[in-house]
């Protein structure tokens, strides 16, 4: 896994997906969030109970990424 942070994207959330982002940048091709325990998305992730979140739902568990000038993404 790799994370490229310069300039951050305008997406407010970040997740680990099943597939990597392809060279053409098509985020839809990444598939679903990593969810090996089949938690699904029926109820929202509760940040106070990280075990309630999909494994790949990083922003749900830990909050948004903060950019270099303090902006949250």
C-alpha positions in Angstrom: 0.0 0.0 0.0 1.2 3.5 -0.6 -0.1 7.0 0.2 0.7 10.0 -1.8 -0.2 13.1 0.2 1.1 16.2 -1.7 -1.8 18.5 -2.5 -4.3 16.0 -1.3 -7.4 15.3 -3.3 -10.7 16.9 -2.7 -12.1 13.7 -1.3 -13.1 14.1 2.3 -12.6 10.4 3.1 -9.9 7.8 2.6 -10.3 4.1 2.4 -8.4 1.0 1.5 -10.1 -0.6 -1.5 -10.0 -4.1 -2.9 -8.0 -3.1 -6.0 -5.4 -0.5 -6.6 -6.1 2.7 -8.5 -5.2 2.0 -12.1 -2.9 4.2 -14.1 -5.8 6.1 -15.7 -7.0 7.2 -12.2 -10.4 5.6 -12.5 -11.4 5.3 -8.8 -14.5 3.3 -9.7 -12.1 0.5 -10.8 -10.8 0.1 -7.2 -13.9 -1.9 -6.2 -15.5 -1.9 -2.8 -13.8 -1.0 0.5 -11.6 -3.7 2.0 -14.1 -5.7 4.1 -12.8 -9.3 4.7 -15.3 -9.9 7.5 -18.3 -8.9 5.3 -19.5 -6.2 7.7 -21.2 -4.4 4.9 -22.6 -0.8 5.0 -26.0 -1.4 6.6 -25.2 0.8 9.6 -22.7 3.6 9.7 -19.2 3.2 11.1 -18.9 4.4 14.7 -15.5 6.0 15.3 -15.8 5.4 19.0 -16.1 1.7 18.3 -13.5 1.1 15.5 -14.5 -2.6 15.5 -17.9 -1.5 14.0 -16.2 -0.3 10.8 -15.0 -2.1 7.7 -11.3 -2.9 7.8 -10.7 -0.5 4.9 -12.7 2.4 6.3 -9.8 4.4 7.6 -11.5 7.8 7.7 -14.5 6.4 9.5 -12.2 5.0 12.2 -9.5 7.8 12.4 -11.0 11.0 10.9 -9.9 13.0 7.8 -6.4 13.5 6.6 -5.1 17.0 7.5 -3.2 18.7 4.7 0.1 20.7 5.0 -1.7 24.0 5.7 -4.1 22.5 8.2 -7.0 22.0 5.8 -8.9 18.8 6.4 -9.5 16.5 3.4 
